[in-house]
Amino acid sequence: SLNITVIKVWGTHYERGFAQGYLIGDKMIDIFENYIKPIFGQYLSIARQYIQNGQNIYIKEKYFQEAHGVEDGIIAAGFSKGDFDYLDVLAANSFLDFYGFLSKSEKNNINLGCSSIISWGDATQNTDLNGNTVVTRYVDWTQNKSIIDNQVAVIHIPSETNEQPWLMMGFAGQISALSGANEYGAAFMHALSDFNNTASLGCAYIPIWFAIREGLENIDFNNDNLNNTNDIIEALTQNKNGFADGSI
């Protein structure tokens, strides 16, 4: 059987965050205590500072509201959260971006992995796809028990009039989109193991996963009266300073 928890949340950003904290807050805390904390180590406090001051990593206010909702939902559900708070939610969702600020030697201690398989033509000819292309996304990431045990699919039904339903496939606590889809298509991010540049300070990088979410969740992001891949492209290329780390 699939080791994936599926939840459906609706309402404002705060309400959707609250629902996630209330429903799967225990899974979030498990990942935070047994993956995020150990892998960030001494740098967690710096990551929190980056997010709070917005000079190196910039996150929109609506996601701060959603992260506050997550923390409040965890408290309302009675989960023991320790020192876990909304800034830790945002730090976890900006993991790869903060990773981009580390030196090459510091990055050597962190093993990341992404993989997908693309099928087309003869491989899909005798199926409902009729020869069209399909991407199969593996949420592999790393061989950490908490990561493996707490994979989730979150179906978002926004109440905001400029947003549309979308699906996040990933890990408990993700309010961004490492892998996501809406009615019109999907977007997946792959980390590059051979990217060894270091991000510059003061560039207010938008976290890559939040940028992907922007393209999936906002209706017609590029205002061309269509909902398609170009909305994702616009959500990514609008960042004048690029991104803190390399990815596909």
N, C-alpha and C positions, 0 to 999 in steps of 0.2 A: 504494500500500500504506500501511497505517497505521504511523505512526512511533511505535509504542508497544511497549515491552518489557514482557512479562508474566512475573512470577515468583510462585512459591508458597512460602510460608514457614510453618513450624510449630514448636510447642514453647512454651517460656516466653517472656516478653517479652524477656529477654536473648538467648535463642537466636534468636528471630525478628529481632531487631536485628542480631545477628552475621551471620545469613544474608544480610540485605540489604546490609550492608557488604561482605561477601565477594563477592556476586554483581554488585552494581551500584555499588560504591564509587567506581569511576572516573567514573561519571555524576554521583554526588553531589558529588565534588570539582570537576568541571567547573562545575556550577551554583553551588557556593560561591565559586569563584574569579572567575567571570565574571558572576554576578548578585548573590548575597547580599552579598559583600564590597563591591562598588562601590555598591550601593543603600543599605546600612547606613552605609558610610563611617566617619566618626569615631564614630558611635553604636554600632558593633558591641560595643565593650568595655563600654559602658553596658548594652546589652541582656544581655550575659553576666552582668553584676553583678546585674541585676534577677532573672534566672533563678536565680542562685546563692543569693541571700539570701531569695527567696520573699516579700518584703514588697509588691512591686508586681505581680509575675507569679508565680502559684503553679502548679507542675506536680507531679503525683503521683510518688512514688518509683518506681513501676513503669516510668514513662516515662524516668526517669533511667537505670534499669537497661537499658532498650532502647537508649537513646542510647549508653551505654557499650558495649553489644554491637555497635552500628554501627561505632564507632571500632576496636574489637578485630577485627572482621571485615575492615575495610579494611587493617589492619596484617597480618593473617594472609594476605590475598590478595596482598600485596606491592605495593599501590598506593602511589604517592608522595603522602602526605597533607599535607605541609608542616606548617603550624601548625593545621590543621583538627582539632578534637576534639569530644567529646560535648556540650560547651556550645554549640558552633556548630550542632550538629544541633538542639538544643532552641531556640536563637535563631531558626533558619530556620523551625522549626515554630510559632514565636510571632510571626512576621513582622507580621501584621495587628494583633496586640495591642500590640506595641511602637510600631507606626505610630500607634496611638491616643494615645500620649503626646506626639507631635510637635505643634508649633504649626501653624496654618493655612499660614503662609508656607513652613514646612519641608515640609509635605505637598504643596505645589504642584510640588515637584521629582520627585515619584513618581507615575507614571501606572499606574493599575490598571484592569483590565477583567474583567467577568464577564458571561456571557450563557447563556441557556437558551431553548428553545422548548417550549411546552406544546401538545399536540395532543389533541383529544377529539371526541366526536360524529361528525359526517360525515367528519372527517379520518381517523378510525381505524375507521370502520364496516365497511369491506370488508377488514379485516385480522383477525389472530388476537385483536386487542384488542377487537373487536366493539363499538366505540363508546366503550370506556373510555378513561381519561386516561393519557397517557404524557408524561414529561418527558425531553427530549433535552438533555443537558448538554454545553456546549462548554468544553473546557479551554483557553481562549484566553489569559487572564491578561495577557500583554504580548508585544510583538514583540522578544523577546530570543532570540538563536540558541541559547544553552545551555538555556533553558527549553523551546524548541520541540524541540530534539534529544533531550531527556532526559525525555520523558514516560513514565510507567510505570503499570502496573496491578499491585498487590501483593495477592495472595490470602492472607489470614491464617487459619491453623488453630490456634487457641490450645489449649494443654494445661491452662490454668487451668479449673477446673470451673465457675466462675461466668461464663465467657465463651463466645462462639459464633463460628463462622466469619464473616468479613466481607471485603469487597473495598474497597481504596482505589484510586481513579483520580486520578492527579495527576503529581507530579514526583519524580524520584529524590531520596531523602533525607527525604521526607515519612513520618513515623511517626504522623501524625495524619490527620484526614479533612477536607480541603477538599471533596471529593466522595467519597461512599462508599455502600455498600449491604450489606445482609445478606439472608438468605432471605426476610424479610418486607417489605422496602421499602428506600428509599434516602433520602439526605439530601445536599443541596448547599448551599453557602454562597455568597452574592453580596455583594461589597463595594459600599458606597454611595459614589459619587464626590462627593456633595453633603453628606456628614456632616463637619462642621468643628469639632465639639466636641473638647476635650482631656481625656484621662483624668486622674483624680485619683491622687495618690501614696498609697501605703499601703493600697490596697484589695485587694491579693492577688488580682487578676483571674485567673480560669482562662482559659487561651487557648481561643478559640472552636473551633479545629480539634480540640483534645483533648476538649472538651465534646461535640462531635458524635461523635467516636470512642467516647466513653463510652456514648452512647445506642445506637450500632450494635453494639458489641462485647459489652457486658454483657447477659446473659440477663435479660429482663424487668426492666429498670432500675427501673421504678416499682412493682414487686411487685404487679401487679394480675392475675397469672396469664395475661397476654396479651403477645404480642410485636407491637407496632405503632407507629404514629406517636407515640403518647402517651409512649413511652419516650424518644424524641428530645426531645419537649417538656419532660419532667421533667429530662433531663440538662442542658438549657439554662436552665430557670427555677430550678433549685436554687441558682444562683449569686446570692447575696444582693446583691452589689454590681454585678450586671449584667456587662457586658463592656467592655473598654478601648476598643473602636471599634464603629461602627455597621455592621450587616450585615443581610441578609435570609436 
